[in-house]
Amino acid sequence: MKIFPAIDLKDGRVVRLTQGDYGRVTQYAVEPEEAARSFVEAGAKYVHIVDLDGAKDGTTANLSTVARVLRDGRLFAEVGGGIRDRARIEAYLSAGASRVILGTAAVNDRAFLEEAVKAYGARVAVGVDAREGRVAVDGWQTVTALDGVEFCQRLRDMGVATVIYTDIARDGAMRGVNLEIYRTLLGIKGLEIVASGGVSTLEDVRALRDMGVPAAIVGKALYSGALNLADVLKEAEEGA
């Protein structure tokens, strides 16, 4: 199972939100570039980066920070947050991103999503962020009537290769992962699922690995010291 340690950016700083709440922000002393270097030193090959400012207001507020993080090119990086047109896709790919994540735009602009998938193929993933099973947009601030699982099926049919599925209630809450939803999503053949939200113990990592989830994101548990990245990477590979 692939492990994507996370770097969430707000005002150029590494932060974590609790359950997607911009009013519940924890800022960490580590610089974004330092965090990425520590991931490499622990043996990571992947990184998940989100521009929280961009997710909320549609800007590219942290583009220069992302570019600095990715400058040495040692990590396969997926980057999301506020990517709502082709110019922004190109900007992040040029900055060193291996793939970009469309979120709000994937929900609100089907024509753009289809165009992006056609133009960039597997270099475009979709972030499906769900609150009580319903898809949320605009930095998780607006909950739609769209069912998360049905939306994932639709994305697969449109040619999307990868979905990063986040259970918002679990994200940053250190309550464990929603195994049931990932068991359901694994039934969508032809779609790679990245589990996001709530990975807080090695047991969570083991459960996702044994279930057959292809990849998982680990965030707050690393920064709080609850998990050691080297241990997470070893656990993820033990069942390979």
Salt bridges, closest charged atoms under 4 A:
ASP8 OD2 - ARG16 NH1 2.65
ASP11 OD2 - LYS10 NZ 3.49
GLU31 OE2 - ARG13 NH1 2.75
GLU33 OE2 - ARG68 NE 2.88
ASP72 OD2 - ARG74 NE 2.85
GLU78 OE2 - HIS48 ND1 2.64
GLU78 OE1 - ARG99 NH2 2.74
ASP85 OD2 - ARG88 NE 3.21
GLU114 OE2 - ARG110 NE 2.98
GLU115 OE2 - ARG86 NH1 3.25
ASP157 OD1 - ARG156 NE 2.75
ASP171 OD1 - ARG16 NH2 3.74
GLU192 OE2 - LYS2 NZ 3.84
ASP210 OD1 - ARG209 NH2 2.77
GLU235 OE2 - ARG206 NE 2.80
GLU235 OE2 - ARG209 NH1 3.25
